[in-house]
């Protein structure tokens, strides 16, 4: 029962955060910010949002700066949109798993090219 609730809360937070970030931050300044995953503590008092940024290195850096700078305001917006007993304290972490995955695929393609047919 508890696991299912955590799953629903994680997905709800991920969707709401995605909508807020899309609405609040300029693509020109911070790139395209996506919420890849949200991890919620067992007591639902805190959550870590794993953020992906499509854009230049400067945009990725700026996106993380903006998220940390506006964390309290974003948390307030989430609290207003998602009805929970406690609004989790948010922490943002840059998630580079997509970039790493693309690099692995690129390496595999390079290896494949060197193999005899």
C-alpha positions in Angstrom: 0.0 0.0 0.0 2.7 2.5 1.0 4.8 1.7 -2.1 1.8 2.4 -4.4 1.2 5.7 -2.6 4.9 6.7 -3.0 4.7 5.8 -6.7 1.6 8.0 -7.2 3.2 10.9 -5.3 6.5 10.6 -7.3 4.6 10.7 -10.6 2.3 13.5 -9.5 5.3 15.6 -8.4 7.2 14.8 -11.6 4.3 15.9 -13.8 3.6 19.1 -11.8 7.3 20.1 -11.6 7.6 19.5 -15.4 4.6 21.8 -16.1 6.0 24.5 -13.7 9.5 24.4 -15.1 8.2 24.6 -18.7 6.1 27.6 -17.8 8.5 29.5 -15.6 11.9 29.2 -17.3 12.9 30.6 -20.7 14.3 28.0 -23.2 16.7 30.7 -24.5 18.2 31.2 -21.0 18.1 27.7 -19.5 17.6 25.3 -22.4 14.7 22.7 -22.3 14.4 21.5 -18.7 12.8 18.1 -18.1 12.2 16.3 -14.9 13.5 12.8 -15.5 12.7 11.3 -12.1 11.6 12.3 -8.6 12.7 10.4 -5.6 10.6 10.9 -2.5 11.7 10.2 1.1 9.8 7.6 3.1 8.1 10.2 5.2 7.3 12.4 2.1 9.0 15.4 3.8 11.7 15.7 1.1 12.1 14.9 -2.6 15.0 15.0 -5.1 14.1 16.0 -8.6 16.6 14.6 -11.2 16.7 17.2 -14.0 17.7 16.9 -17.6 18.6 19.9 -19.6 18.8 19.9 -23.4 21.0 22.8 -24.4 24.6 24.0 -24.2 26.9 23.5 -21.2 26.2 27.1 -20.2 22.5 26.6 -20.4 22.8 23.4 -18.2 24.8 25.4 -15.6 22.3 28.3 -15.7 19.3 26.0 -15.4 20.7 24.4 -12.2 21.5 27.9 -10.8 18.0 29.1 -11.6 16.4 26.0 -10.0 18.4 26.4 -6.8 17.7 30.2 -6.7 14.0 29.7 -7.2 13.6 26.5 -5.2 11.3 27.9 -2.5 9.0 29.6 -5.0 8.8 26.4 -7.1 8.2 24.4 -3.9 5.3 26.8 -3.1 3.8 26.3 -6.6 4.0 22.6 -6.2 2.4 22.8 -2.8 -0.5 24.9 -4.3 -1.0 22.4 -7.1 -0.5 19.1 -5.3 -2.6 18.5 -2.2 -0.5 16.6 0.3 -0.3 16.8 4.1 3.3 18.1 3.7 4.8 19.7 0.7 8.1 17.9 0.2 11.3 20.0 0.5 12.7 19.9 -3.0 16.3 19.4 -4.1 17.4 19.6 -7.7 20.1 17.4 -9.1 21.4 17.5 -12.7 20.8 14.1 -14.2 23.2 13.3 -17.0 22.0 9.7 -17.6 20.6 10.5 -21.0 24.0 12.0 -22.1 25.8 9.0 -20.7 23.4 6.6 -22.4 23.9 8.4 -25.8 27.7 8.2 -25.3 27.5 4.4 -24.7 25.4 4.1 -27.9 28.0 6.1 -29.8 30.8 3.9 -28.5 28.9 0.8 -29.5 28.3 2.1 -33.0 32.1 2.9 -33.3 33.0 -0.6 -32.2 30.4 -2.1 -34.6 32.0 -0.2 -37.5 35.5 -1.7 -36.8 34.2 -5.3 -36.8 34.5 -7.3 -40.0 31.1 -7.9 -41.7 
